Each structure stands twice: as structure tokens, then as C-alpha cells.
């Protein structure tokens, strides 16, 4: 997910065309496979797997695909070993980027990411990770006040209500505890996963935002890239002039 509104980014992925959907699903299955091989197939004790499953569910990855991937990973079949890598850089208008990838070839992946940055007016250089905080995110398709009160009572650090949906933010270590507590109040969340959000957001005009969006799209189109975070406040720019 990119670093702007979590809910709007999820909806963007849900609305992707068939080719894009196939790539999104493939990325999720890679993350699940890697998590299983690193920590086993029980999400109750493998937080990385639990987060990968939550992210896949949010993007409507078919359950059959997930089950087959877990079974193959447990059996050691199919695919090579992937390692997690993080890239830091700056895009158009000086906005910070943080990219997470899973790769079986570091040289290939860094070359592809650097090429995209260069082509789209950015630079794969500088330290940016400090500008992003890890958080837990729960999204409910409800704006019920009882949900909001329960979330605060059970340790939520922040809430956002938009378009009839409530986004609950937690400390990373509290994510699944809060999700379990709220399950009794409102049921299952649409999204339950760990992510990163920028400490501050950079205001952009419509033209600058479009350039940043194109860079995000190009990075997310790379097979090895799992998540793209940015400090750009794209929602504010799009409220002024929707992207064409």
C-alpha cells in the first residue's frame, strides 16, 4: 500500500483490471510463501504469516490460492527462497519513499527499482525510513459510535471515519489483540494488517501528485516490490483536481 489513505488505496487495488489483479495476487502469494518458510504455517504463532494473510484478505485474494500456497510452502515445493529488502529514496517534489521488496536476486531488484526512480524523476538515495512509523491498521465498513468507543477502550491510538468506514490505528504489537476485542462488537474487519505511515505529509498540487502517482504505479508494477510508502499527501491534491 502507498502511504496515503489506507482505505482509498485498498479500494484502488480492488478496482484494478484483470492484469493488475493477477500481479497483486501473485505478490501476496509470494509474501505468504516466504512467511511460511520462515516461521511455519500457524498464523497464531507466526506474526509475519498472520499479517500476510490479513493483507491478502484485504485485497480479495481467493482462499483456494492461499491454501495451496501454504501447503506448497510447508512441503518445500515450488519457488526459490526470498529475502526481504528495503529501499529508500526521494521522488518528484522531494517526497520521501520507502519500498519493501521480496527478492531472490538483490542485484536484479535494486537495478529495477533504481531504473524506475531515474525514469520517473526520483533518486534512490538518502535516508527516509525514519520518516515512517510502523502501525497496526484495522478497517471496518461501519461508522458506528459503539465501534469507535470500543476501539478507544481497547487501546487504539487513533481513529479516522470516512465514507462510512472506520480506520482504527494501533501500536504494532496491539493489532491482533484489538482486532480480537472488537470482533465481539462489530465482527471481522475488512483489513487487519501491519503497515507504515508517514510522520508528516507533503502537500502537492495536482500536477506534482500525478507525477508521484506514476512513480508509485511503476514501482508497484515490479514483481519483487511488495509495498510502497510515501510522504506525499495525494488525497488532498486529488480533492482539488482529480487525477486524469
LONU-606755 format. One line per field, with one value per residue: residue number from 1; residue in three letters; x, y, z of N, C-alpha, C in turn. Coordinates in Angstrom, 2 decimals. Atoms other than C-alpha are relative to their C-alpha. Layout:
N
nr <- (NUM, ...) $
rest <- (ALA, ...) $
n.x <- (X, ...) $
n.y <- (Y, ...) $
n.z <- (Z, ...) $
ca.x <- (X, ...) $
ca.y <- (Y, ...) $
ca.z <- (Z, ...) $
c.x <- (X, ...) $
c.y <- (Y, ...) $
c.z <- (Z, ...) $
# end
This chain:
244
nr <- (1, 2, 3, 4, 5, 6, 7, 8, 9, 10, 11, 12, 13, 14, 15, 16, 17, 18, 19, 20, 21, 22, 23, 24, 25, 26, 27, 28, 29, 30, 31, 32, 33, 34, 35, 36, 37, 38, 39, 40, 41, 42, 43, 44, 45, 46, 47, 48, 49, 50, 51, 52, 53, 54, 55, 56, 57, 58, 59, 60, 61, 62, 63, 64, 65, 66, 67, 68, 69, 70, 71, 72, 73, 74, 75, 76, 77, 78, 79, 80, 81, 82, 83, 84, 85, 86, 87, 88, 89, 90, 91, 92, 93, 94, 95, 96, 97, 98, 99, 100, 101, 102, 103, 104, 105, 106, 107, 108, 109, 110, 111, 112, 113, 114, 115, 116, 117, 118, 119, 120, 121, 122, 123, 124, 125, 126, 127, 128, 129, 130, 131, 132, 133, 134, 135, 136, 137, 138, 139, 140, 141, 142, 143, 144, 145, 146, 147, 148, 149, 150, 151, 152, 153, 154, 155, 156, 157, 158, 159, 160, 161, 162, 163, 164, 165, 166, 167, 168, 169, 170, 171, 172, 173, 174, 175, 176, 177, 178, 179, 180, 181, 182, 183, 184, 185, 186, 187, 188, 189, 190, 191, 192, 193, 194, 195, 196, 197, 198, 199, 200, 201, 202, 203, 204, 205, 206, 207, 208, 209, 210, 211, 212, 213, 214, 215, 216, 217, 218, 219, 220, 221, 222, 223, 224, 225, 226, 227, 228, 229, 230, 231, 232, 233, 234, 235, 236, 237, 238, 239, 240, 241, 242, 243, 244) $
rest <- (UNK, UNK, UNK, UNK, UNK, UNK, UNK, UNK, UNK, UNK, UNK, UNK, UNK, UNK, UNK, UNK, UNK, UNK, UNK, UNK, UNK, UNK, UNK, UNK, UNK, UNK, UNK, UNK, UNK, UNK, UNK, UNK, UNK, UNK, UNK, UNK, UNK, UNK, UNK, UNK, UNK, UNK, UNK, UNK, UNK, UNK, UNK, UNK, UNK, UNK, UNK, UNK, UNK, UNK, UNK, UNK, UNK, UNK, UNK, UNK, UNK, UNK, UNK, UNK, UNK, UNK, UNK, UNK, UNK, UNK, UNK, UNK, UNK, UNK, UNK, UNK, UNK, UNK, UNK, UNK, UNK, UNK, UNK, UNK, UNK, UNK, UNK, UNK, UNK, UNK, UNK, UNK, UNK, UNK, UNK, UNK, UNK, UNK, UNK, UNK, UNK, UNK, UNK, UNK, UNK, UNK, UNK, UNK, UNK, UNK, UNK, UNK, UNK, UNK, UNK, UNK, UNK, UNK, UNK, UNK, UNK, UNK, UNK, UNK, UNK, UNK, UNK, UNK, UNK, UNK, UNK, UNK, UNK, UNK, UNK, UNK, UNK, UNK, UNK, UNK, UNK, UNK, UNK, UNK, UNK, UNK, UNK, UNK, UNK, UNK, UNK, UNK, UNK, UNK, UNK, UNK, UNK, UNK, UNK, UNK, UNK, UNK, UNK, UNK, UNK, UNK, UNK, UNK, UNK, UNK, UNK, UNK, UNK, UNK, UNK, UNK, UNK, UNK, UNK, UNK, UNK, UNK, UNK, UNK, UNK, UNK, UNK, UNK, UNK, UNK, UNK, UNK, UNK, UNK, UNK, UNK, UNK, UNK, UNK, UNK, UNK, UNK, UNK, UNK, UNK, UNK, UNK, UNK, UNK, UNK, UNK, UNK, UNK, UNK, UNK, UNK, UNK, UNK, UNK, UNK, UNK, UNK, UNK, UNK, UNK, UNK, UNK, UNK, UNK, UNK, UNK, UNK, UNK, UNK, UNK, UNK, UNK, UNK, UNK, UNK, UNK, UNK, UNK, UNK) $
n.x <- (0.83, -0.71, 0.09, 1.16, 1.16, -0.02, 1.26, 0.11, -0.98, 0.56, 1.05, -0.65, -0.45, 1.17, 0.54, -1.01, 0.43, -0.37, -1.45, -0.52, 0.45, -0.86, -1.29, 0.24, 0.17, -1.31, -0.83, 0.48, -0.36, -1.44, -0.19, 0.48, -0.99, -1.21, 0.30, 0.14, -1.32, -0.80, 0.51, 0.99, 1.32, 1.01, 0.00, 0.12, -1.35, -0.82, 0.60, -0.21, 1.02, 1.29, 0.09, 0.11, 1.36, 0.90, -0.15, 0.59, 1.46, 0.44, -0.01, 0.88, -0.69, 0.83, -0.43, -0.61, -1.38, -0.76, -0.16, -0.97, -1.32, -0.45, -0.31, -1.23, -1.11, -0.27, -0.62, -1.28, 0.07, 0.22, -0.54, -1.25, 0.04, 0.04, -0.43, 0.59, -0.90, 0.65, -0.66, 0.38, -0.28, 0.85, 0.69, 0.27, 0.33, -0.74, 0.73, -0.75, 0.52, -0.53, 0.47, -0.29, 0.02, -0.43, -0.77, -0.97, -1.16, -0.12, -0.55, 1.07, 1.05, -0.45, -0.15, 1.33, 0.53, -0.77, 0.41, 1.31, -0.19, -0.67, 0.90, 1.17, -0.36, -0.38, -1.37, -0.09, -1.09, 0.44, 0.61, 1.40, 0.77, 0.33, 1.18, 1.19, 0.21, 0.79, 1.27, 1.02, 1.17, 1.23, 1.03, 1.35, 0.95, 1.01, -0.34, 0.75, -0.69, -0.37, -1.28, -1.04, -0.21, -0.65, -1.38, -0.77, -0.07, -0.90, -1.38, -0.30, -0.77, 0.63, 1.14, 0.43, 1.30, 0.12, 0.83, 0.68, -0.96, -0.83, -1.36, -0.52, -1.45, -0.49, -1.41, -0.19, 0.13, 1.37, 0.93, 0.90, 0.74, 1.12, 0.90, 0.75, 0.95, 1.06, 0.78, 1.23, 0.83, 0.38, -0.33, -1.31, -0.37, -0.32, -1.46, -0.72, -1.39, -1.05, -0.43, -0.76, 0.59, -0.98, 0.15, 0.58, 0.35, -0.39, 1.08, -0.35, 1.08, 0.48, -1.04, -1.01, 0.60, 0.07, -1.35, -0.25, 0.85, -0.61, -1.15, 0.55, 0.51, -1.13, -0.66, 0.89, 0.07, -1.16, 0.39, -0.61, 0.43, 1.18, 0.68, -0.58, 0.49, -0.49, 0.49, 0.86, 1.41, 0.66, 1.44, 0.29, -0.16, 1.06, 1.23, 0.03, 0.08, -0.13, -0.99, 0.58) $
n.y <- (-1.19, -1.26, -0.61, -0.85, 0.64, 1.46, 0.51, -0.32, 0.81, 1.34, -0.03, -0.11, 1.34, 0.81, -0.42, 0.21, 0.87, 1.41, 0.16, -0.54, 0.87, 1.18, -0.34, -0.24, 1.32, 0.65, -0.60, 0.50, 1.41, 0.04, -0.40, 1.11, 1.08, -0.38, 0.01, 1.39, 0.64, -0.60, 0.21, 1.05, -0.25, -0.34, -1.46, -0.39, -0.17, -0.58, -1.32, -0.38, 0.69, -0.58, -1.28, 0.28, 0.49, -1.14, -0.83, 0.72, -0.05, -1.35, -0.17, 1.02, 1.14, 1.20, 0.87, 1.21, -0.33, -0.12, 1.33, 0.76, -0.59, 0.43, 1.43, 0.19, -0.53, 0.95, 1.17, -0.36, 0.07, -1.18, -1.32, -0.10, -0.70, -1.46, -0.78, -1.33, -1.13, -1.30, -1.05, -1.35, -0.96, -1.18, -0.10, -1.36, -0.99, 0.30, 0.83, 1.18, 1.32, 1.19, 1.13, 1.32, 0.99, 1.38, 0.30, 1.10, -0.52, -1.40, -0.85, -0.26, -0.84, -1.38, -0.62, -0.33, -1.11, -1.20, -0.42, -0.64, -1.31, -0.88, -0.30, -0.75, -1.26, 0.19, 0.45, 1.05, -0.39, -0.72, 0.77, -0.41, 0.91, -0.65, -0.84, 0.85, 0.74, 1.24, -0.04, 0.97, -0.63, 0.76, -0.75, 0.54, -0.71, -0.48, -1.23, 0.11, -0.62, 1.05, 0.52, -0.96, -0.01, 1.25, -0.04, -0.84, 0.73, 1.15, -0.39, -0.63, -1.25, -1.04, 0.44, -0.84, 0.40, -0.58, 0.76, 1.09, 0.99, -0.41, 0.53, 0.03, 0.14, 0.56, 0.34, 1.25, 1.18, 0.09, 0.12, 1.15, -0.03, -0.92, 0.64, 1.04, -0.65, -0.65, 1.02, 0.22, -1.20, -0.33, 1.08, 0.02, -1.20, 0.15, -0.01, 0.12, 0.23, -0.93, -0.82, -1.17, -1.28, -1.09, -0.88, -1.22, 0.16, -1.12, -0.53, -0.05, -0.40, 1.12, 0.44, 0.71, 1.25, 0.93, 0.54, 0.94, 1.17, 0.79, 0.69, 1.07, 1.04, 0.69, 0.83, 1.11, 0.91, 0.89, 1.26, 0.20, -1.03, 0.37, -1.17, -1.30, -1.03, -1.32, -1.10, -0.88, -0.07, 0.11, -0.19, -1.44, -0.51, 0.52, -0.68, -1.24, 0.30, 1.45, 0.47, 0.35) $
n.z <- (0.00, -0.05, -1.31, -0.25, -0.60, 0.13, 0.54, 1.42, 0.70, 0.09, 1.01, 1.32, 0.37, 0.29, 1.29, 1.04, 1.10, -0.19, 0.04, -1.24, -1.08, 0.01, -0.59, -1.42, -0.63, 0.01, -1.04, -1.30, -0.16, -0.27, -1.40, -0.83, 0.14, -0.73, -1.43, -0.43, -0.02, -1.08, -1.35, -0.12, 0.57, -1.01, -0.17, -1.40, -0.54, 1.06, 0.23, 1.40, 0.79, -0.34, 0.71, 1.43, 0.24, -0.14, 1.19, 1.13, -0.17, 0.32, 1.45, 0.59, 0.58, -0.20, -1.09, 0.55, 0.36, -1.25, -0.59, 0.80, -0.21, -1.33, 0.08, 0.77, -0.78, -1.08, 0.60, 0.60, 1.46, 0.84, -0.28, -0.74, -1.28, 0.14, -1.15, -0.08, 0.18, -0.12, 0.75, -0.41, 1.05, 0.11, 1.27, 0.45, -1.03, -1.22, -0.97, -0.42, 0.35, -0.66, 0.82, -0.53, 1.07, -0.23, 1.21, 0.03, 0.70, -0.43, 1.05, 0.96, -0.59, -0.20, 1.32, 0.50, -0.80, 0.34, 1.35, -0.10, -0.63, 0.95, 1.11, -0.48, -0.66, -1.39, -0.26, -1.00, -0.89, -1.19, -1.07, -0.13, -0.85, -1.27, 0.18, -0.01, -1.24, 0.13, -0.73, 0.36, 0.61, 0.13, 0.72, -0.13, 0.84, -0.94, -0.71, -1.25, -1.13, -0.93, 0.47, -0.30, -1.44, -0.37, 0.48, -0.93, -1.27, 0.11, 0.24, 1.29, -0.12, 0.82, 0.80, 1.12, 0.54, 1.35, 0.95, -0.67, -0.48, -1.13, -0.03, -1.37, -0.05, -1.27, -0.06, 0.75, -0.84, -0.50, 1.13, -0.01, -1.26, 0.20, 0.97, -0.71, -0.90, 0.77, 0.71, -0.75, 0.13, 1.37, 0.92, 0.64, 0.75, 1.42, 0.06, -1.27, 0.39, -0.38, 1.12, -0.42, 0.39, -0.14, -1.15, 0.56, 1.40, 0.84, 0.82, 1.41, 0.90, 0.80, 0.92, -0.77, -0.47, 1.13, 0.20, -1.09, 0.26, 1.08, -0.58, -0.83, 0.90, 0.65, -1.02, -0.35, 1.14, -0.06, -0.63, -1.31, -0.95, -0.78, -0.55, 0.29, -0.91, 0.35, -0.84, 0.80, -0.38, 1.30, -0.13, -0.03, 1.36, 0.86, -0.35, 0.75, 1.44, 0.14, 0.98, 1.28) $
ca.x <- (0.00, 1.14, 1.49, -1.68, -5.20, -5.21, -8.86, -8.73, -5.58, -7.28, -10.27, -7.92, -6.45, -9.91, -10.82, -7.67, -8.07, -7.54, -3.86, -3.15, -5.22, -3.13, 0.06, -1.40, -2.44, 1.00, 2.72, 0.51, 1.16, 4.90, 4.67, 2.65, 5.11, 8.07, 6.37, 5.50, 9.04, 10.47, 8.13, 5.82, 2.19, 0.44, -0.58, -1.27, 2.48, 3.80, 3.05, 4.56, 2.18, -0.77, 0.00, 0.48, -2.86, -4.56, -3.16, -4.21, -7.73, -7.99, -7.19, -9.65, -7.06, -9.02, -8.90, -8.08, -4.96, -3.86, -4.44, -2.47, 0.41, 0.61, 0.53, 3.28, 5.45, 5.09, 6.08, 9.08, 7.82, 7.88, 9.82, 13.13, 13.99, 13.13, 14.71, 13.28, 14.97, 14.15, 14.96, 14.91, 14.71, 13.08, 10.56, 9.28, 8.91, 11.28, 8.72, 10.19, 9.72, 10.18, 9.95, 9.71, 10.51, 10.90, 13.60, 15.65, 18.17, 19.21, 21.18, 18.23, 15.78, 17.88, 18.63, 14.92, 13.96, 16.77, 15.73, 12.13, 13.24, 15.55, 12.92, 10.19, 12.12, 13.34, 16.55, 17.26, 19.44, 19.18, 17.76, 13.95, 12.95, 12.99, 10.11, 7.69, 6.22, 5.06, 1.40, -1.41, -4.42, -7.95, -10.65, -14.35, -17.09, -19.02, -19.08, -20.89, -20.06, -20.06, -17.23, -15.26, -15.75, -14.77, -11.66, -10.51, -11.32, -9.21, -6.12, -6.49, -4.02, -6.11, -9.31, -10.43, -14.02, -14.54, -17.17, -18.95, -15.79, -13.75, -9.98, -8.52, -4.81, -2.93, 0.57, 2.07, 2.16, -1.50, -3.02, -4.41, -5.33, -7.50, -8.93, -9.93, -11.58, -13.53, -14.66, -17.24, -18.54, -18.61, -17.36, -14.46, -12.55, -12.21, -8.49, -6.22, -2.52, 0.73, 1.84, 3.76, 2.51, 4.46, 5.09, 4.28, 2.69, 3.93, 1.29, 1.30, -0.59, -2.42, 0.49, 3.02, 0.63, 0.19, 3.98, 4.19, 1.27, 3.03, 6.16, 4.10, 2.37, 5.69, 7.23, 4.18, 4.32, 7.70, 7.30, 9.62, 8.11, 5.61, 4.81, 5.40, 5.10, 5.41, 5.06, 3.05, -0.43, -2.07, -5.62, -5.51, -4.21, -6.83, -9.58, -8.63, -8.17, -8.90, -6.25, -6.97) $
ca.y <- (0.00, 3.51, 5.87, 7.87, 6.92, 3.19, 2.72, 4.53, 2.60, -0.70, 0.29, 1.19, -2.32, -3.88, -1.90, -2.93, -4.56, -8.30, -8.00, -5.81, -8.06, -11.04, -9.25, -8.12, -11.70, -13.02, -10.58, -11.65, -15.32, -14.68, -12.92, -15.82, -18.38, -16.50, -16.12, -19.83, -20.91, -18.51, -19.22, -22.13, -22.41, -21.47, -17.78, -17.83, -18.04, -16.63, -12.90, -12.41, -15.01, -13.53, -10.12, -11.57, -13.36, -10.18, -8.19, -10.87, -10.95, -7.16, -7.41, -10.29, -12.96, -16.22, -18.53, -21.54, -19.82, -19.02, -22.57, -24.09, -21.67, -22.52, -26.26, -25.98, -23.84, -26.31, -29.10, -27.18, -27.31, -24.63, -21.40, -20.26, -18.61, -14.93, -12.35, -9.05, -5.86, -2.20, 0.72, 4.43, 7.34, 10.58, 11.13, 14.19, 17.33, 15.81, 13.47, 10.56, 6.95, 3.69, 0.48, -3.06, -5.98, -9.75, -10.94, -13.96, -11.70, -8.47, -7.15, -7.51, -5.89, -2.87, -2.26, -2.34, -0.03, 2.41, 2.48, 3.34, 6.15, 7.59, 7.40, 8.97, 11.93, 10.45, 9.23, 6.01, 7.70, 9.24, 8.03, 8.05, 5.15, 7.39, 9.39, 6.43, 4.78, 1.14, 0.87, -1.62, -0.81, -2.16, -1.07, -1.60, -0.73, 0.93, 4.37, 3.14, 5.17, 2.00, 0.67, 3.85, 3.87, 0.20, 0.78, 3.57, 1.48, -1.39, 0.68, 2.24, 5.09, 6.94, 6.73, 8.02, 7.96, 8.48, 7.38, 5.22, 3.33, 3.49, 3.07, 2.09, 2.59, 0.63, 0.03, -2.76, -5.19, -4.48, -5.01, -8.50, -8.08, -5.07, -6.95, -9.84, -7.48, -5.62, -8.84, -9.21, -5.69, -5.40, -8.66, -9.18, -6.18, -5.65, -5.04, -6.16, -5.69, -4.04, -1.16, 2.12, 5.70, 8.95, 11.17, 14.21, 14.53, 16.75, 18.98, 18.72, 20.38, 18.23, 18.12, 17.10, 14.48, 12.95, 12.54, 10.85, 8.56, 7.49, 6.65, 4.64, 2.76, 1.96, 0.69, -1.42, -2.92, -4.51, -8.18, -8.01, -4.89, -5.64, -2.27, 1.36, 4.11, 7.83, 11.09, 12.66, 13.84, 12.58, 12.62, 16.36, 17.03, 14.81, 16.58, 19.74, 18.23, 14.52, 12.57, 12.21) $
ca.z <- (0.00, -0.62, 2.28, 1.75, 2.79, 3.53, 2.67, -0.68, -1.63, -0.86, -2.96, -5.81, -5.72, -5.62, -8.76, -10.68, -14.07, -14.55, -15.44, -12.43, -10.17, -11.25, -10.27, -6.93, -6.12, -7.12, -4.75, -1.85, -2.51, -2.58, 0.80, 2.24, 0.89, 2.34, 5.74, 5.94, 5.09, 7.66, 10.55, 9.79, 8.80, 12.06, 11.98, 15.72, 16.35, 13.05, 13.04, 9.58, 8.17, 10.03, 8.54, 5.06, 5.31, 6.51, 3.60, 1.12, 2.53, 2.23, -1.48, -2.06, -2.84, -3.38, -0.36, -2.55, -3.86, -0.32, 0.91, -1.97, -1.42, 2.29, 1.54, -1.08, 1.19, 4.05, 1.68, 0.39, -3.20, -5.88, -5.97, -4.55, -1.27, -0.96, 1.29, 2.46, 1.27, 1.86, -0.42, 0.49, -1.91, -2.96, -5.71, -7.60, -5.46, -2.90, -1.30, 0.62, -0.49, 1.38, -0.66, 0.71, -1.58, -1.54, -3.90, -4.88, -6.64, -4.91, -7.88, -10.25, -7.86, -6.95, -10.64, -11.50, -8.63, -9.44, -13.11, -12.19, -9.89, -12.53, -15.26, -13.09, -11.71, -8.45, -6.85, -5.00, -2.41, 1.04, 4.32, 4.54, 6.80, 9.87, 8.38, 8.62, 11.70, 11.89, 12.91, 13.03, 10.85, 11.13, 8.68, 9.34, 6.88, 9.68, 11.30, 14.41, 17.52, 19.60, 17.46, 17.93, 21.69, 21.95, 19.87, 22.18, 25.26, 23.95, 23.16, 19.71, 19.20, 16.59, 14.54, 11.14, 9.89, 6.16, 3.62, 6.16, 7.12, 10.31, 10.27, 13.64, 14.30, 16.96, 18.19, 16.04, 18.95, 19.82, 16.36, 16.72, 20.39, 19.46, 16.47, 18.73, 21.21, 18.53, 16.89, 19.65, 18.98, 15.19, 13.70, 11.34, 9.96, 6.23, 6.80, 9.64, 8.95, 9.91, 7.72, 7.85, 7.79, 7.30, 10.30, 8.15, 4.73, 1.91, 0.29, -3.52, -6.34, -8.88, -11.34, -8.68, -7.31, -10.77, -11.11, -7.71, -8.59, -11.79, -9.80, -7.30, -10.13, -11.84, -8.59, -7.72, -11.21, -10.40, -9.49, -6.47, -4.87, -2.10, -0.54, -1.47, 1.14, 0.50, 2.42, -0.41, 0.62, -2.56, -1.25, -0.57, -4.08, -5.68, -3.73, -5.61, -9.06, -9.59, -11.45, -15.14) $
c.x <- (0.87, -0.32, -1.15, -1.16, -0.04, -1.25, -0.11, 1.00, -0.49, -1.07, 0.58, 0.47, -1.18, -0.56, 0.98, -0.53, 0.57, 1.51, 0.64, -0.38, 0.88, 1.34, -0.13, -0.11, 1.34, 0.91, -0.42, 0.40, 1.49, 0.27, -0.44, 1.00, 1.24, -0.23, -0.10, 1.37, 0.88, -0.49, -1.07, -1.39, -1.08, 0.00, -0.14, 1.36, 0.95, -0.63, 0.16, -1.04, -1.38, -0.20, -0.14, -1.40, -1.00, 0.05, -0.63, -1.52, -0.53, -0.08, -0.75, 0.75, -0.83, 0.58, 0.68, 1.45, 0.88, 0.28, 1.05, 1.43, 0.57, 0.42, 1.31, 1.22, 0.37, 0.70, 1.32, 0.00, -0.17, 0.70, 1.29, -0.21, 0.04, 0.52, -0.62, 1.08, -0.81, 0.83, -0.56, 0.37, -0.96, -0.57, -0.15, -0.43, 0.65, -0.74, 0.78, -0.73, 0.70, -0.62, 0.42, -0.14, 0.37, 0.70, 0.85, 1.27, 0.12, 0.47, -1.07, -1.01, 0.44, 0.17, -1.36, -0.59, 0.72, -0.41, -1.34, 0.13, 0.61, -0.94, -1.14, 0.35, 0.35, 1.44, -0.01, 1.22, -0.58, -0.66, -1.43, -0.77, -0.44, -1.26, -1.32, -0.06, -0.79, -1.26, -0.83, -1.22, -1.14, -1.01, -1.32, -0.94, -1.21, 0.51, -0.70, 0.80, 0.41, 1.32, 1.13, 0.32, 0.73, 1.46, 0.88, 0.18, 1.03, 1.41, 0.34, 0.74, -0.62, -1.15, -0.21, -1.33, -0.21, -0.83, -0.64, 0.89, 0.81, 1.35, 0.53, 1.50, 0.41, 1.53, 0.19, -0.24, -1.42, -1.01, -0.99, -0.74, -1.23, -1.02, -0.85, -1.05, -1.17, -0.87, -1.34, -0.98, -0.55, 0.32, 1.39, 0.30, 0.20, 1.50, 0.54, 1.45, 0.93, 0.42, 0.86, -0.70, 1.04, -0.29, -0.60, -0.26, 0.32, -1.18, 0.47, -1.16, -0.33, 1.08, 1.09, -0.53, -0.05, 1.36, 0.33, -0.82, 0.60, 1.21, -0.48, -0.47, 1.13, 0.73, -0.85, -0.12, 1.18, -0.37, 0.51, -0.50, -1.31, -0.80, 0.77, -0.64, 0.60, -0.58, -0.93, -1.44, -0.83, -1.50, -0.37, 0.11, -1.14, -1.35, -0.15, -0.19, 0.19, 0.96, -0.70, 0.81) $
c.y <- (1.24, 0.70, 0.94, -0.85, -1.51, -0.51, 0.29, -0.82, -1.44, -0.05, 0.10, -1.38, -0.90, 0.31, -0.23, -0.93, -1.40, -0.22, 0.50, -0.88, -1.25, 0.28, 0.24, -1.33, -0.72, 0.54, -0.51, -1.44, -0.16, 0.33, -1.12, -1.15, 0.29, -0.08, -1.42, -0.66, 0.55, -0.42, -1.05, 0.44, 0.34, 1.50, 0.46, 0.20, 0.63, 1.33, 0.44, -0.65, 0.60, 1.33, -0.21, -0.48, 1.14, 0.92, -0.65, 0.04, 1.38, 0.24, -1.12, -1.11, -1.26, -0.93, -1.26, 0.24, 0.07, -1.38, -0.82, 0.51, -0.43, -1.46, -0.24, 0.48, -0.94, -1.25, 0.28, -0.01, 1.38, 1.25, -0.04, 0.70, 1.50, 0.65, 1.38, 1.06, 1.28, 1.03, 1.36, 0.98, 1.17, 0.08, 1.44, 0.88, -0.32, -0.83, -1.28, -1.28, -1.07, -1.20, -1.30, -1.02, -1.37, -0.46, -1.26, 0.43, 1.49, 0.92, 0.36, 1.00, 1.43, 0.71, 0.43, 1.19, 1.29, 0.54, 0.73, 1.39, 0.99, 0.45, 0.91, 1.21, -0.12, -0.45, -1.04, 0.28, 0.77, -0.93, 0.50, -0.83, 0.65, 0.85, -0.79, -0.79, -1.28, 0.10, -1.22, 0.73, -1.00, 0.88, -0.74, 0.82, 0.39, 1.28, 0.05, 0.58, -1.03, -0.64, 0.94, 0.04, -1.27, -0.01, 0.81, -0.74, -1.11, 0.37, 0.57, 1.31, 1.14, -0.62, 0.97, -0.55, 0.71, -0.93, -1.22, -1.09, 0.59, -0.69, 0.16, -0.23, -0.51, -0.03, -1.33, -1.25, -0.22, -0.33, -1.15, -0.15, 0.90, -0.60, -1.07, 0.62, 0.61, -1.00, -0.25, 1.16, 0.15, -1.09, 0.16, 1.32, -0.32, -0.10, -0.17, -0.31, 1.06, 0.78, 1.14, 1.26, 1.10, 0.84, 1.33, -0.24, 1.28, 0.43, 0.14, 0.60, -1.19, -0.55, -0.78, -1.36, -1.04, -0.64, -1.04, -1.27, -0.89, -0.77, -1.17, -1.16, -0.81, -0.91, -1.21, -1.01, -0.97, -1.25, -0.12, 0.98, -0.41, 1.21, 1.27, 1.02, 1.33, 1.05, 0.93, -0.05, 0.01, 0.24, 1.47, 0.59, -0.44, 0.61, 1.29, -0.25, -1.50, -0.36, -0.43, -1.05) $
c.z <- (0.00, 1.30, 0.21, 0.48, -0.23, -0.70, -1.49, -0.81, -0.17, -1.07, -1.41, -0.46, -0.34, -1.38, -1.15, -1.08, 0.20, 0.03, 1.30, 1.18, 0.08, 0.65, 1.50, 0.75, 0.09, 1.10, 1.38, 0.22, 0.26, 1.46, 0.94, -0.02, 0.82, 1.51, 0.53, 0.11, 1.10, 1.37, 0.17, -0.42, 0.98, 0.25, 1.45, 0.67, -1.01, -0.40, -1.45, -0.90, 0.28, -0.72, -1.49, -0.36, 0.10, -1.21, -1.22, 0.06, -0.38, -1.50, -0.72, -0.74, 0.28, 1.07, -0.51, -0.37, 1.24, 0.59, -0.76, 0.22, 1.36, -0.04, -0.74, 0.79, 1.15, -0.53, -0.66, -1.51, -0.61, 0.53, 0.80, 1.33, -0.25, 1.27, -0.07, -0.18, 0.04, -0.76, 0.43, -1.11, 0.03, -1.41, -0.45, 1.17, 1.34, 1.02, 0.27, -0.41, 0.83, -0.71, 0.66, -1.12, 0.54, -1.27, 0.17, -0.74, 0.30, -1.13, -1.03, 0.57, 0.18, -1.33, -0.55, 0.76, -0.34, -1.37, 0.04, 0.63, -0.98, -1.12, 0.42, 0.84, 1.46, 0.12, 1.10, 0.87, 1.18, 0.99, 0.22, 1.01, 1.30, -0.10, 0.05, 1.31, -0.27, 0.85, -0.37, -0.54, -0.10, -0.72, 0.12, -0.88, 0.85, 0.64, 1.35, 1.17, 1.04, -0.37, 0.39, 1.49, 0.45, -0.43, 0.94, 1.33, -0.04, -0.49, -1.35, 0.23, -0.79, -0.79, -1.14, -0.49, -1.32, -0.86, 0.64, 0.52, 1.14, -0.08, 1.42, -0.06, 1.38, -0.01, -0.73, 0.83, 0.51, -1.09, 0.18, 1.33, -0.13, -0.97, 0.67, 0.91, -0.76, -0.75, 0.70, -0.15, -1.41, -1.01, -0.60, -0.71, -1.47, -0.20, 1.42, -0.35, 0.55, -1.24, 0.54, -0.50, 0.20, 1.24, -0.41, -1.48, -0.77, -0.88, -1.45, -0.79, -0.90, -0.94, 0.71, 0.46, -1.11, -0.26, 1.07, -0.20, -1.08, 0.51, 0.87, -0.88, -0.62, 0.99, 0.33, -1.14, -0.04, 0.80, 1.43, 1.06, 0.66, 0.46, -0.35, 0.93, -0.42, 0.95, -0.76, 0.49, -1.28, 0.09, -0.04, -1.40, -0.90, 0.35, -0.77, -1.47, -0.19, -1.12, -1.27, -0.70) $
# end
